[in-house]
Amino acid sequence: MSSWALLLFPAFCGAVVGLLVGVVAVGGGRYALWSNRVWPARSHQTWRHRFAVCTAAAVTLVTALALCWLFVAAGDISTDEDGFSPWWIALAAITASSYLFSYHLAPAPDRTVRTQDRLGEV
């Protein structure tokens, strides 16, 4: 087999994982949009932080579950290590990148500022 053919399976697995993480990120963003209707953000920056937190939390929860499943399936459970596990470093990197990208790509909602006199009515 050629070296290009050996890259087909990892590329397919990466595409499936990317699709699943993307779907979960969209779900977190939809939850942020719903929460903005129920509890409007006071400013545009507050809205961006809320969108980023909801998206990053959804991605982190699903990724943590997947990493725990891989960790247990690999039989790599040991409590006598003194070092920091690379699984935690990967999860922190995924969480940080998800937060930063969703913060910068947060959509502008219709109402981001709550008015003081009519409790959010426009």
Secondary structure as a PSIPRED ss2 file (coil, helix, strand):
# PSIPRED VFORMAT (PSIPRED V4.0)

   1 M C   1.000  0.000  0.000
   2 S C   1.000  0.000  0.000
   3 S H   0.000  1.000  0.000
   4 W H   0.000  1.000  0.000
   5 A H   0.000  1.000  0.000
   6 L H   0.000  1.000  0.000
   7 L C   1.000  0.000  0.000
   8 L H   0.000  1.000  0.000
   9 F H   0.000  1.000  0.000
  10 P H   0.000  1.000  0.000
  11 A H   0.000  1.000  0.000
  12 F H   0.000  1.000  0.000
  13 C H   0.000  1.000  0.000
  14 G H   0.000  1.000  0.000
  15 A H   0.000  1.000  0.000
  16 V H   0.000  1.000  0.000
  17 V H   0.000  1.000  0.000
  18 G H   0.000  1.000  0.000
  19 L H   0.000  1.000  0.000
  20 L H   0.000  1.000  0.000
  21 V H   0.000  1.000  0.000
  22 G H   0.000  1.000  0.000
  23 V H   0.000  1.000  0.000
  24 V H   0.000  1.000  0.000
  25 A H   0.000  1.000  0.000
  26 V H   0.000  1.000  0.000
  27 G H   0.000  1.000  0.000
  28 G H   0.000  1.000  0.000
  29 G H   0.000  1.000  0.000
  30 R H   0.000  1.000  0.000
  31 Y H   0.000  1.000  0.000
  32 A H   0.000  1.000  0.000
  33 L H   0.000  1.000  0.000
  34 W H   0.000  1.000  0.000
  35 S H   0.000  1.000  0.000
  36 N H   0.000  1.000  0.000
  37 R H   0.000  1.000  0.000
  38 V H   0.000  1.000  0.000
  39 W C   1.000  0.000  0.000
  40 P C   1.000  0.000  0.000
  41 A C   1.000  0.000  0.000
  42 R C   1.000  0.000  0.000
  43 S C   1.000  0.000  0.000
  44 H H   0.000  1.000  0.000
  45 Q H   0.000  1.000  0.000
  46 T H   0.000  1.000  0.000
  47 W H   0.000  1.000  0.000
  48 R H   0.000  1.000  0.000
  49 H H   0.000  1.000  0.000
  50 R H   0.000  1.000  0.000
  51 F H   0.000  1.000  0.000
  52 A H   0.000  1.000  0.000
  53 V H   0.000  1.000  0.000
  54 C H   0.000  1.000  0.000
  55 T H   0.000  1.000  0.000
  56 A H   0.000  1.000  0.000
  57 A H   0.000  1.000  0.000
  58 A H   0.000  1.000  0.000
  59 V H   0.000  1.000  0.000
  60 T H   0.000  1.000  0.000
  61 L H   0.000  1.000  0.000
  62 V H   0.000  1.000  0.000
  63 T H   0.000  1.000  0.000
  64 A H   0.000  1.000  0.000
  65 L H   0.000  1.000  0.000
  66 A H   0.000  1.000  0.000
  67 L H   0.000  1.000  0.000
  68 C H   0.000  1.000  0.000
  69 W H   0.000  1.000  0.000
  70 L H   0.000  1.000  0.000
  71 F H   0.000  1.000  0.000
  72 V H   0.000  1.000  0.000
  73 A H   0.000  1.000  0.000
  74 A C   1.000  0.000  0.000
  75 G C   1.000  0.000  0.000
  76 D C   1.000  0.000  0.000
  77 I C   1.000  0.000  0.000
  78 S C   1.000  0.000  0.000
  79 T C   1.000  0.000  0.000
  80 D C   1.000  0.000  0.000
  81 E C   1.000  0.000  0.000
  82 D C   1.000  0.000  0.000
  83 G C   1.000  0.000  0.000
  84 F C   1.000  0.000  0.000
  85 S C   1.000  0.000  0.000
  86 P H   0.000  1.000  0.000
  87 W H   0.000  1.000  0.000
  88 W H   0.000  1.000  0.000
  89 I H   0.000  1.000  0.000
  90 A H   0.000  1.000  0.000
  91 L H   0.000  1.000  0.000
  92 A H   0.000  1.000  0.000
  93 A H   0.000  1.000  0.000
  94 I H   0.000  1.000  0.000
  95 T H   0.000  1.000  0.000
  96 A H   0.000  1.000  0.000
  97 S H   0.000  1.000  0.000
  98 S H   0.000  1.000  0.000
  99 Y H   0.000  1.000  0.000
 100 L H   0.000  1.000  0.000
 101 F H   0.000  1.000  0.000
 102 S H   0.000  1.000  0.000
 103 Y H   0.000  1.000  0.000
 104 H H   0.000  1.000  0.000
 105 L C   1.000  0.000  0.000
 106 A C   1.000  0.000  0.000
 107 P C   1.000  0.000  0.000
 108 A C   1.000  0.000  0.000
 109 P C   1.000  0.000  0.000
 110 D C   1.000  0.000  0.000
 111 R C   1.000  0.000  0.000
 112 T C   1.000  0.000  0.000
 113 V C   1.000  0.000  0.000
 114 R C   1.000  0.000  0.000
 115 T C   1.000  0.000  0.000
 116 Q C   1.000  0.000  0.000
 117 D C   1.000  0.000  0.000
 118 R C   1.000  0.000  0.000
 119 L C   1.000  0.000  0.000
 120 G C   1.000  0.000  0.000
 121 E C   1.000  0.000  0.000
 122 V C   1.000  0.000  0.000
